Amino acid sequence: MSNSPHRWSGWPGAWCLDCGADDPHEIGLADGRIDTDGEKVWFSSPEAEAEIKAAMICPEPGSKRHDPYIARRNGND
């Protein structure tokens, strides 16, 4: 498995432009597993931290499968 990070579409509502995964930090903020003051981040538990950090690795780096800008350029909208 690669150690490459996701390429996010933007925030809010980010998804990975390669694998299509939702941003685990956004999901963690929404479901209460993450809290932040804008500079520091706190996790609700060690398990939540491990799960969110593991989800930050993209399983398809560089594939561009979920990049709408590439699809539109190739005429696949």
N, C-alpha and C positions, 0 to 999 in steps of 0.2 A: 504494500500500500504506500502511496505517495504521502509526503508531508506538506503538500502544497495547500495554501489557504484557498478559500472560495474567492471568486470574483463577484462582488455584490453589485446588484442593479442600482441600488440607491436606498435611501432611507426616508420615510418609513415604508414598510412593505417590501423589504429586500428579499430577493431570491438570488441564488447563485446562477450566473450566466452560463456556467458549464454544466453542472449536474441538476440544477433546478431546486435545490434544497432551500427551505426557509432559513432566515438568519436566526440561529439559536439564541443570540443575545436578545433580539427582539421578542422572541417567544418567551424567553426566561423573564424578561421584564414584565410581559403581559401576565404570566401565570405565577409571578411572585417568587421564582427561584433565584432571581437576581435583583439587587437594589444598587443604586448608584447616587452619588452626589454631583455627578457631572465629570468628576476627575477619578475617583476611586470606585471600584466595583466590589460588591459583597455578594457571595453566594449563600443561599439558604441552608446548604449542607455540603459536606465533602462529596457526597454522591452527585448532587446537582452540578457542582463545579466540574467533576470528572466527566459527566455526561455532556455538558455544554462545551467543554474544551475539546473533547473527542469529536464532537459534531462540527468543529471549526476546520477540520481537514476535509478537503474536497476529494471524493473518490474518482472524479473524472477531470482532472485539471487540464485546461486547454481544449476541451472537446467543443465548447461553444454551442452545445445542443440546445440550450435554453436562452440563447442570446437573440432577442427579437431584432436587433439592429443588423446582425449577420443574416438572419432569415430574410429580412426585407431587402437587403442588398442583393441577395441571391434570387429574389422573386418568389419567395416561399411564404408570403404573409397569409 
